[in-house]
Amino acid sequence: MKEALSIPAVKIRMMNASIRCLIFGLLGLLPLIGLPFALVAGWQSGQARSWEKYHWNPAQQIRITGLTCAVIGTMVWTIVDILVIWRIYQYCIGN
């Protein structure tokens, strides 16, 4: 049977998830390998956000910064990847 977590334990988990969100969000800005990190950052942000409904998160700004980096990284590298794949496709089919 699971034990109910105390409020300090929940806050520590929430802050750790926020910090992991920032770390993975920053890694999500890396070219080529950033997309999986950005997805993990989004998942970590969702975890921390679910706990924020009940408790104040002192690391909320860190979570938001990490999520912002993850979203920017995802958008930029997805667009770049699509353009590169499109150019390769046009080069292979066009010649």
Phi, psi and omega in degrees: 000135181283142178271142176291131181284145177284163181301315177298324179294320178294318180295322178294316177298320180296316179292322177296319177296323178294319179292319177297324177299316178296314182297311180291327177296319177293321176293335177292345177279350181289140178289150177069314185253004187282335185301313178298323178294321179296322178294320177295322178298319177297320178295317179296322178296320178297321177297311181296322181295324180294327177282334180294342178295333186249336184223149176289134181252108178293343180258025182298319180295326177295317178297316181295319178297316178297318179294321178297315177299319180296317180294315179298314179299317180297313182295311184296310185285334174292316178296315179298316179299317179297316179296318179295314179297320179297318179294319178295317178299313179297321180294317182288319182279324183291333183260000000 
